[in-house]
Amino acid sequence: MSEILHLPVLVERVLELLLTNRSGRYLDGTCGLGGHAESILKELTDEGKLICIDRDVKMLQVARNRLQEHSDRVSFHHASYDQAGNVSEVKNSTLDGILLDLGICSAQLDDDVRGFSYRFDAPLDMRFDQQSGTTAEEYVNSVSSEELSTILRSYGDFVNPRKIVERIISRRKQSPLRSVGDLVSCVEDLFPRKQKNKLTARLLQCVRIAVNGELDKLDRALPTLVEFLKPGGRLAVISYHSQEDRRIKRFIRQSSRDSGLPPEIEACMKGIGLTLRSVTRRAVKAADKEVRVNPRARSARLRVAERV
């Protein structure tokens, strides 16, 4: 967790599209190491406030240390963004903007004891919040073959995961899978040599998404987060996975007046569940210059919507 000088993704576009009131109140629902938070605080006036929450206690502490000079304008809370309503400072119609930067950051991948990367033979944990929830070890040793097939198709785009599933089920019957090495070694010979690292990373991604309930949390959180925004307040979400981006796009479309319906139908539906206006007609992607400096930005997609 020493990687304090990490590069926040799409930071200039986030500041441009999110900050409509530089004296306002904002929520960073996935604070991480505090990269976006630091940039936001530098743009806010002395009256501006930022609420930072994150599921990962280690990362939250790094962010707290990083942002010490702004301590009078920022607060930190250990929580998941889908539980933001449990934070006392977060109330309905009080925020000028909310930022979510989804997925996993490089500092978590580089942590050699968390189990997020195939580069380290760490225990199968993979929880963002190590104080609660099911570990990856518990998950892979108990998940049904049907569910495992589903997550490999949905979260990792494995077209035919049958052999992978059969190998994992067979191996765990012999002895429990306890480490990343145990999981990887039982399937790695199924992957073509040139694609082995890529497919191994996708396999671990599938398990991580399932263990942390990432897509379920996103589905629950989006409607709730909108309620915390003032009229004119904005929700900005950065995603790195097609399933995430698809959900965000669908939610904004279904909640927006510019939903694609004929104007006469939209006029009749005005005020009936239509709470957003899409600010970004298409997903905002990183420019080539940013990708060269920060390869992680290549898969980033930013969508922004405004409460009406």
C-alpha positions in Angstrom: 0.0 0.0 0.0 3.0 2.3 -0.5 1.9 3.3 -4.0 0.6 6.7 -2.9 1.6 8.5 -6.2 -0.7 6.4 -8.3 -2.4 8.0 -11.3 -6.2 8.5 -11.1 -7.9 7.6 -14.4 -9.6 10.3 -16.5 -9.1 12.8 -13.8 -9.3 15.9 -16.0 -12.6 14.8 -17.5 -14.0 13.9 -14.1 -13.3 17.3 -12.8 -14.7 19.0 -15.9 -18.0 17.0 -15.8 -18.6 16.4 -12.1 -17.8 19.7 -10.4 -20.7 22.1 -11.1 -20.4 23.9 -7.8 -16.9 24.4 -6.4 -18.3 25.3 -3.0 -20.5 22.2 -2.9 -20.6 18.8 -1.1 -19.3 15.8 -2.9 -19.0 12.1 -2.3 -16.2 9.8 -3.5 -17.8 6.4 -3.1 -14.7 4.5 -4.0 -11.9 6.6 -2.5 -9.1 4.0 -2.8 -5.7 5.7 -2.5 -7.3 9.1 -2.8 -6.1 10.1 -6.3 -9.4 11.5 -7.5 -10.2 12.8 -4.0 -7.0 14.9 -3.9 -7.7 16.4 -7.4 -11.3 17.2 -6.4 -10.2 18.9 -3.1 -7.7 21.0 -5.0 -10.5 22.3 -7.2 -13.0 23.0 -4.4 -13.1 26.3 -2.4 -12.6 26.5 1.3 -16.3 26.0 1.7 -16.4 22.8 -0.4 -16.6 19.4 1.3 -15.7 15.9 0.3 -17.0 12.7 1.9 -14.7 9.7 1.2 -15.8 6.1 1.7 -14.2 2.8 0.7 -14.6 -0.9 1.6 -10.8 -1.4 1.9 -9.5 -0.2 5.3 -5.9 -0.3 4.1 -6.5 1.9 1.2 -8.7 4.3 3.2 -5.8 4.8 5.6 -3.4 5.6 2.8 -6.0 8.1 1.5 -6.4 9.6 5.0 -2.6 10.2 5.2 -2.4 11.5 1.7 -5.1 14.1 2.3 -4.0 15.4 5.7 -3.6 19.0 4.5 -7.3 19.0 3.6 -8.4 17.5 6.9 -10.9 20.3 7.6 -12.7 19.7 4.3 -12.7 15.9 4.0 -14.1 13.0 6.1 -13.4 9.3 5.8 -15.8 6.4 6.4 -15.3 2.6 6.1 -18.3 1.5 4.0 -19.3 0.2 0.6 -20.8 2.8 -1.8 -24.1 0.8 -1.8 -24.3 1.6 2.0 -23.6 5.3 1.6 -26.9 6.1 3.2 -25.6 4.7 6.5 -23.0 7.5 6.6 -24.4 10.3 8.8 -23.2 13.0 6.4 -25.0 11.6 3.4 -28.6 12.6 3.2 -31.2 12.9 0.5 -30.9 15.9 -1.9 -27.7 17.2 -0.2 -24.9 16.4 -2.6 -23.6 18.3 -5.6 -21.9 15.3 -7.0 -21.0 11.6 -6.6 -18.0 9.8 -8.1 -17.6 6.0 -8.4 -14.4 4.5 -9.8 -15.2 0.9 -10.0 -13.1 -2.3 -10.1 -9.7 -2.9 -8.6 -6.7 -0.6 -8.4 -3.1 -1.4 -9.1 -2.2 -1.2 -5.4 -4.5 -4.0 -4.6 -3.2 -6.1 -7.4 0.4 -5.4 -6.2 -0.5 -6.5 -2.6 1.2 -9.9 -2.3 -1.1 -11.2 0.5 -4.6 -10.3 -0.9 -4.9 -13.0 -3.6 -6.0 -10.6 -6.4 -3.1 -11.4 -8.8 -1.6 -14.6 -10.2 1.8 -13.1 -9.7 1.7 -14.0 -6.0 0.8 -17.4 -4.5 -1.3 -15.7 -1.8 -4.1 -17.2 0.2 -7.4 -17.1 -1.7 -9.0 -14.0 0.0 -9.9 -11.4 -2.7 -12.3 -9.5 -0.4 -12.1 -5.7 -0.7 -13.4 -5.6 2.9 -11.3 -8.1 4.8 -13.5 -7.6 7.9 -16.6 -9.3 6.4 -17.9 -11.5 3.7 -17.0 -14.8 2.1 -13.4 -15.4 1.0 -12.5 -16.6 -2.4 -11.3 -19.8 -0.7 -14.7 -20.4 0.7 -16.3 -19.5 -2.6 -14.3 -21.7 -5.0 -14.6 -24.7 -2.6 -18.4 -24.5 -2.3 -19.8 -22.9 -5.5 -21.9 -25.1 -7.7 -20.7 -26.1 -11.2 -23.7 -24.2 -12.7 -22.9 -21.0 -10.9 -19.2 -21.3 -11.7 -20.1 -21.7 -15.4 -22.3 -18.7 -15.3 -19.8 -16.3 -13.7 -17.0 -17.5 -16.1 -19.3 -16.7 -19.1 -20.7 -13.5 -17.7 -17.7 -12.0 -15.9 -14.9 -13.3 -18.0 -16.3 -14.0 -21.5 -15.3 -17.6 -21.4 -17.4 -19.0 -24.3 -17.1 -22.7 -23.2 -16.0 -22.9 -19.6 -17.0 -26.6 -19.1 -13.4 -27.9 -18.9 -12.3 -25.2 -16.5 -15.3 -25.9 -14.2 -14.8 -29.7 -14.3 -11.1 -29.3 -13.4 -11.8 -27.0 -10.5 -14.6 -29.3 -9.1 -12.4 -32.4 -9.6 -9.4 -30.8 -7.9 -11.3 -29.5 -4.8 -12.7 -33.0 -4.3 -9.1 -34.2 -3.8 -8.1 -31.4 -1.5 -9.4 -27.8 -0.8 -8.1 -25.0 -3.0 -6.5 -22.7 -0.5 -4.1 -20.4 -2.5 -4.0 -18.6 -5.8 -1.4 -21.1 -6.9 -3.8 -24.0 -6.1 -6.5 -22.5 -8.3 -4.2 -21.5 -11.2 -2.2 -24.7 -11.3 -5.3 -26.9 -11.7 -6.4 -25.1 -14.9 -3.4 -23.4 -16.4 -2.7 -26.3 -18.8 -6.1 -25.7 -20.4 -5.0 -22.2 -21.6 -3.0 -21.7 -24.8 0.6 -20.6 -23.9 0.3 -17.2 -25.5 -2.9 -16.4 -23.8 -2.2 -18.1 -20.4 -1.6 -14.9 -18.4 -4.5 -13.1 -19.9 -6.9 -16.0 -19.3 -5.6 -16.6 -15.8 -6.2 -12.9 -15.0 -9.7 -13.2 -16.3 -10.4 -16.3 -14.2 -9.3 -14.5 -11.1 -11.4 -11.5 -12.1 -14.5 -13.7 -12.3 -13.9 -15.0 -8.8 -13.2 -11.5 -7.4 -16.4 -10.0 -8.9 -18.4 -12.9 -7.5 -16.8 -12.8 -4.0 -17.3 -9.1 -3.7 -20.8 -9.0 -5.2 -19.6 -6.1 -7.4 -22.4 -6.2 -10.0 -25.2 -6.7 -7.4 -23.9 -3.8 -5.4 -23.8 -1.6 -8.5 -27.4 -2.5 -9.3 -28.6 -1.7 -5.8 -26.5 1.5 -5.4 -27.4 3.5 -8.6 -31.0 4.3 -7.8 -30.2 5.1 -4.2 -27.2 7.3 -5.0 -29.3 9.5 -7.2 -31.6 10.3 -4.3 -28.6 11.8 -2.5 -28.1 14.4 -5.2 -29.5 17.8 -5.3 -31.3 18.8 -8.5 -28.5 19.6 -10.9 -26.1 17.3 -9.0 -24.2 14.8 -11.0 -23.3 11.2 -10.8 -20.1 10.1 -12.5 -19.1 6.5 -12.8 -15.9 5.0 -14.2 -16.1 1.3 -15.1 -13.6 -1.1 -16.6 -15.7 -4.1 -17.4 -18.4 -4.5 -20.1 -20.9 -5.8 -17.6 -20.5 -2.7 -15.4 -20.7 -0.3 -18.3 -23.8 -2.0 -19.7 -25.6 -1.7 -16.4 -24.7 2.0 -16.0 -25.7 2.8 -19.5 -29.0 1.0 -19.1 -29.7 2.7 -15.7 -29.1 6.2 -17.1 -31.1 5.6 -20.2 -34.1 4.2 -18.2 -33.9 7.1 -15.8 -33.4 9.9 -18.3 -35.8 12.1 -20.2 -33.5 11.5 -23.2 -34.2 7.8 -23.0 -34.7 7.5 -26.8 -38.5 7.4 -26.6 -40.5 9.6 -29.0 -40.9 13.2 -27.7 -44.7 12.9 -27.3 -44.3 9.8 -25.1 -41.5 11.4 -23.0 -43.8 14.5 -22.5 -46.5 12.2 -21.1 -44.1 10.5 -18.8 -42.5 13.7 -17.4 -42.0 13.3 -13.7 -42.8 9.6 -13.7 -39.6 7.9 -12.6 -37.5 10.0 -15.0 -34.9 11.5 -12.7 -31.7 12.0 -14.8 -30.4 13.8 -17.8 -27.5 12.1 -19.5 -24.4 14.5 -19.7 -22.2 12.1 -21.7 -24.1 10.8 -24.7 -21.4 8.2 -25.1 -18.9 6.7 -22.7 -15.9 9.0 -22.3 -12.6 7.2 -23.0 -9.0 8.1 -22.1 -7.0 9.8 -24.8 -4.0 8.0 -26.3 -1.7 10.3 -24.3 -3.1 9.2 -21.0 -3.1 5.5 -22.0 0.6 5.7 -22.8 1.3 7.1 -19.3 -1.3 4.9 -17.5 -2.1 1.7 -19.4 -5.0 1.0 -16.9 -6.9 3.8 -18.5 -7.3 1.9 -21.7 -10.3 0.0 -20.5 -11.9 2.9 -18.5 -15.3 4.2 -19.5 -16.8 7.3 -17.9 -20.5 8.1 -17.9 -22.1 11.1 -16.2 -25.7 11.9 -15.6 -27.4 14.9 -13.8 -30.4 14.8 -11.5 -33.3 16.9 -12.9 
